[in-house]
Structures are given as structure tokens and as C-alpha cells.
């Protein structure tokens, strides 16, 4: 039984708690949050203990795993504390905002011989997983180009608006578009060249819209577009389109302003060059459940974590940093 302590009782902490509740072999033993009322409320919902900080939790609680659902600028400190206490770590994306800090986090995981995973949830999102499975099967021939899009209204769900501080969240490249950058790396491997363009608004987190063109070492290419400068009732939107030698995969998801309020049935369409068209059979499952279940299964079985590793997290921010540099310098950046 994996005993989980969730650090952070905000939106993502609540999302992970809901996932663990339905996972056989997982038990939420503690909720940690500096805001007592919020932390106690979530702890009460799951019959867990409440602690005001991670130090107290590590000192008093019998826990196997620390699930970090805190603002990005706190990831390094929390990961080091957890790893040094011998606890396995699931840390929300992005891993952090600098390669130096990512290296420190990886070192903490490796030195203390604990398991570490980054919450790159698209690697567990049923539609994205199904698309990758089809690509990997070779049925559509070699993949040639991938397009990912993620658009949203300006977020208002960050406590104390930390997400709209470029210093704290990194803005759109690190907090939003990082999902699609990671997915394209998962599809195509190591990036080689990056050229990005963006819209900058310091009041909304720095770069608020970004298009990142990527050339990969294997010759494939991709484009990730993301932005949160939209207003009004603009729908949360995700798009995945992959051009292959023998056909194209196309998926468009639109919700309400909140991703949980889906506004239409979401289907992954496949258009073969032969003229055949069909819809992939995708089982509707909570991707956060699947993500947390993978983590728990690795803990309970002793298997190594091989998907969404801390190294994967570092590769994703390396691409985001290159995209940011490309915008600032108006240049092509070589990785």
C-alpha cells in the first residue's frame, strides 16, 4: 500500500486526491498546506491528517510518497526535502524553471535512491496515448510533422495569482505550452533547432502567447502553439494533428472556460491517404487517475519509473528555455 502525502490543497492537489481515492493500493495519509482551513477541509474529505508544512509531515507521518502540487518556484526545495527523507516523489509539471535546478532535483532523486516522476499528464491522456500507439504501430508509416495547440482564457485559478508572475511560473511557455512541448519530444525525440515567436504582456506572466517551431534530430518537425491571453467565453482548446506518410491523425477538444466542462464530443479522427477514414476507439478515463495510478503501481511493484521521469521534465524545460531565448533574441536556437 503506497501511503501518499499531498503537498498543496489547491486545484491540482484536489485533482490528485480525487485520483488516489479510486486507485487500489493507494492511501492518502496526509494533506499539507500553509492555509489551515483549506488544508483541513481537503484532509477531512479523505480522512487524512493535516499538517501546516512539509517538515512537520516528514517528521510525524508514516508516508512513502510525497506528491508536490505547489507553485513551480517551490518544486526544488520540496523535492530535495522529500528525497532526503527517503520518500518517493511525484512533482507537478514543469519540473522547475532552470536547468541548474532541474539537475539538483535529479541529483536528489538519484543520490537518495528514491523514485521520481513529473506530472506530464499528456503521456497518460487517453487521446494522446492512443494517437501515439497508432503512430508507433507503423500503420500510417513514418510520422512527419506534429502540431499541438493549447489555448485558454487568462487564468484566475492561481492562489495569489502566482501563475501570472513570470518569475514564479515562467508564463505560458513553462506553465501551459510545456504540455505540448513534452508531448512532441515524446513523439519525435531530441529537438535540434527551435524558432519561436510570442506575444508579451508583463502583467499576465510575460509571454502570453507562443508558437514554437521545432526541428528534431531525426528530421521530423513540429509546432506547439499555446496562449492564455484570450478573454470572454473563449473555450479551453486542445488540438493534436500528426501528418504521417500514409495518413493524418486529427483531434480537436473544446471545453467551456474550465477544462472540466466539455462542450462537444471529442473524437480522434484518422484520415488515411487511401481514402479510408475512421475514429479511434478511445476509452474515456481521467488522465490524472491514469497518471497517479502509474506512479502508485511503480511504487508498489518496485518497478522503475520509465515514463514522465525527472529527466523527461528537464528535457521539456530545455525546449521551453530555448523557445523563450528565441523570442527574446529573435533568433534560431540550437540545442
N, C-alpha and C positions, 0 to 999 in steps of 0.2 A: 504493500500500500504506500503510494507516494504521498507524503504529507506536505501540503503546499501552504506557503505563506505569501499572500499577495501584498505587494508594497504599492499603495496608491488605491484609493477608493473612488476615483473619478470614473469617467465613461469607460475607459479601457479596462480598469480594474473590475468594474461591474460586468463587463463583457466576458472577461476571462473567468470570473467567478461563476457566471451562468454556465459556461462551458464545462468547467470542472465538476459542477454538480451532476452532470449527466455522464461522466466518464467513470466506468468501472475501474477500480484500482487507484482512485484519487480521492483525497480528503483535504478540504480546506481547513487548516487548523488555526490560521491567524490572518487578520487584516491589519495593515499598518497604514496610518495616515495621520498627518500632523493636525488635521481638523477633526477634533474628537467626535462631534455629533455625526459627521459624515462617516467616519470610520466605524463607530459603534453601530450605526444603522446597518451598514453592509455586513459587519460581523454578526449582528443579530439575525440577519436573514439566513445565514449559513451556519448558525450555531458554532461560530468560531470565536477565538479570543481577539480582543482589540489591544493594540499597542500604539503608542504615540510616535515611536521611531524604530528604525531597523535595529539599532544597537540593543534596545530592550528586548525586542523579539528574538534576536540571536542568542541573547543571554539566558532567556527564560523558557523559550519554546522548543519543544522537540519537533523539529522540522527537517525535511530532506531537501526541499527546493524553495528557492526564492524567485517569485515571478515579479519582475520590475515593470510596473505600469506608471511610471513617473515621467515628468518632462525630460527631454533629451539631455539637457545640461547636467542632470543628476545621475545619468547612467554609469559613468565611470566610477564614481565614489561608491554607489550601491553595489555594483558588480564586484569591485575589489573587496568590500566588506563581506559580501556573501561567500565569495570564493575562498577567502582567507579563513572563513569559519567552516569550510568544508562542505558548503551547500551547492547543489546544482542550480544553474541559473537559466531562466527564460527571461530575456530582456526585450522589451518592445523596440520596434524599429523607430528611427535609424539607430544603429549601434551607438553612434556619437557623432560629433561634428568635425573631428580631425583625425588624421591617420595616426598621429602620435598617441592620442587617447585610445584609439582602437587597438593599437599594438599593446598598450598597457593592459587593456581588458583581456586580450587574447593571452598575454603572458600570465595574468592572474588565474585564468581558467586552466591553462596547461600546467603551471607550476604547482597548483594545489590539487591537480588530478580530479577535477570535477567536470561534469558535463555542462556545456553551454550552448544556447540556441538563441537566435534573434527572430523576433516575430515578423518575418516577411510572409505575410499571410497569403499572398497570391500563389505561393507554392503549394497551398492547400485549398485554394478556392476552386470548387468543382469545375467551373467552366474553363478556367485557365489550365487546370491539370489535365482535363480531357483533351483540350487542344494540343497540349504538349505531347500527350500519349499518342495522338494521331500523327503528329509530326515525327516523333521518334520511331513510329512503326514503319515509316518509309512509304506508306501507301500513296502519299501525294508527292513523292520524290523529294529532292533536296529543298529545304526551306531557303528562300532567297532574301526576303525582306519582312520585317515585323513592324507594325505600327501599334502603339499603345497610347490611349488618351484617358485623362482623369481630370474632370472639371467640376468645380463646386462654387457655391456662394462663399463669401468671406466668412470664415468660421467664427462662431460666437460661443463655442462649447469649451474653450480652454479656460481653466481656472486662472483668474487674474490676467487673462489674455496673454499668457506666456508664449503661445504659439505665434502671435503676431509680433514677436520680438526676434529679429534676425539673429541676434546674439544667442538667444536661448533655444530657438527651434531650427534655425537655418533657412526658414522660409520655405517656399514651395519646392525647390529642388530636393531638400532633405526630408521634409515632412509629408509631402504629397506625391511628387513625381518619382520619389525614391522607389515606390512600389513598382512602377513600370520599368525603371532602370534595372532594378534587380531581376525582374521577370525576363527582360531581353538578354541579360547576362546568362540567366538560367537556360534560355533557349539556344543562344549562339556562342557563349564562351567569352573569352577575354576581349575587351574593347581595345582598339588600336588608336583611332583618331576620333576626336569629338569637336563638333562645331555647334554652338548653341546661340540662341537669341532670346531676349527676355524683355519683359515689362517690369520696371522697378517702381515701387512705392514704399518708401521707408516706414510709413505709418501702418502698413499692412504686412510687415515682415520682410521688407527688402524686395527680392524677386517674387512677383506675384503671378507671373505667367512665364512659362518657359517652353521652348521647343528645342529638343536636343537630338541632333543628327549624329549617329554613331556608325563608324566602320569597325568591324571586328577583325581580329587577326586571321580568321578563316575566310575572309572575303564577304561574309554576309553583311547586311546593313539593317539599321533600324532607326526609328524615330519615336521618341517619347514626348508627348505634349501634356502639360499639366498647368492648372491655374486655379486660383481661388479669388479672383477679382470680380466675379460675376455677382450681380445683385438681384433683388426682387425674388421671384419664384423660380429662378433658373434651376433646372433639375440636376441633381448629382448624376454625373455621367461617366461611364467607363466604356471604352471601346478597345477591342482586340481584333487586329486584322493581320493575317500572315499569308504572304504570297509564296507559293511553292511551285516547283516545276510542273506539277500536274493538276494544280488547283489552288483554291483560296479558302481560308477559314475566316469567317466573319461573325463577330459577336458585338452587339450593342446593348448596354444596360442603362436604363434611365430610371431614377427614383424621384421622390419628392426632394425637398431641400435636405431632408435627412435620408441617408442611405437605406435605413430600415423600411422606408415607405416606398416600395417598388410601385411604379406607375404602369408597368406593362409586363407581359410575359417575356422572359428573357431566353432566347434560343440561340444556340451556336449553329450557324449555317455553314455548310460545306458546298462549294461550287467547283466541281471537277471540270477540267478543260474538255473532257469528252462530252459534256452536256448534262451529266448526271448531277443532281442536287439532292441533298438530304440534310437532316437535322441530327446532330449528335445526341445520343441518349445520355443525358446528364442527370444524375440523381441529386435532388435538391437537399443539400446539407449545409449546416452552419460551418463556414470555413474556420471560424475561431475554435469551434469544437474540434475539428479535424487537426488543427494546428496544436492545440493543447493536448489532444489525445496522443499525437505522435511523440510529444515531449514526455508525457507520462509513461507511454509504452517503452520508450528507450530507458527511462529511469528504472522501471520495474523489471525489465528483462535483462538489463546490463548491456544492451546493445549500444554501440557508439551513435552519436547524433551525426548524421551524414547529409541532412538537408537543412538549409537555413542555419548554417553554422556561424560562429563568430567571424570566421574568415570570409564567408559569404557576405556578412554585414560590412566588413571592411572593403570588399570589392565594390559594393554598391555605393558607399560614400566616396570612394576614389573616383568613380564616374561622376557623381554629383559635384565633387570639388572641381573636376576638370570642366564640367559644364559651366559652373559659376565663373571659373577663370576665363573661359572662352567668351562669356558675356562681357566681363569686365575689361578684357584686353582686346575684344573684337578680333579674335584670332582662332585658328585651328589648333587644338591642343593634342599633343601626342602623349599617350600613356606609356 
